């Protein structure tokens, strides 16, 4: 184990300070800090042997995970599209721990009031109570159903890394087993549980409205992008080291021969880009804003869900495409040449 945890921690925080957006910098810094503090030994006052020791295999695994995160942050700052999209999705809750936090209010079952119980036509004092989870009469919470239905309608436009992240509204278990017997209730619950978990993995929850408006203004041009963080220039190499490196190259040229320069196959896994405002807007629109719904509350009707909530999916750039496709006004000189 040659990686020093303190050096890795400082390198991660240093890369977080160079990310292009302030929200990315603050979120990734908090994420790195929390990840390291989670494994600090908890000591009890007055006692010395109460700290939690981390065994060697676990240390190797944690340091390997930290090096992978450092590689992602470093390549994102260098302009690689894949790592930059991953950082944006982590920041805005399209993946990672924040997505689970945003999903909590959709997963929670709505509180059942006394008025709802008395309004049911089949309510009787002999009812056994609420339905068992994943049983035949059980359905996801209404908010979750509305979000799943809206995402299933618009997910064909998403740019996802894999096809397994798809919402499937229809749950169709087999009626009989392979032996021709009726499907057991336990098997039905397991299949419904698996279907629900797959939809949870694919669900994209909405952001808070102030954060969504901030993101939408950045993509649509309503607000200016923050200035990039200037990086410290590399240290100058001593003249003796430059001469030694040039001599090494000449000797290797005699022994090995000329080596090819940069080739197209070297950029199979991506290449660095200059982080311009235009590039950042397109990445945010494709990987974040298009996959983020805006929640609107309306009166329940035939076109809305039972909860009266409507979800709007927009990438912030459709208006520009419409303006570009519209015919532009021709000048008077062009009209005279065409129509006399």
Secondary structure by P-SEA (a helix, b strand, c coil): ccccaaaaaaaaaaaaaacccaaaaaaaaaaaaaaaacccccccccccccbbbbcaaaaaaaaaaaaaaaaaaaaaaaccaaaaaaaaaaaaccccaaaaaaaccccccccccaaaaaaccccccccccccccccccccccaaaaaaaaaaaacccccccccccccccccccccccccccccccaaaaaaaaaaaaaaaaaabbbbccaaaaaaaaaaaaccccccccccccccccccaaaaaaaaaaaaaaaaacccccccccccccccccccccaaaaaaaaaacccccbbbbbbcccccccccccbbbbbbcccaaaaaaaaccccccaaaaaaacc
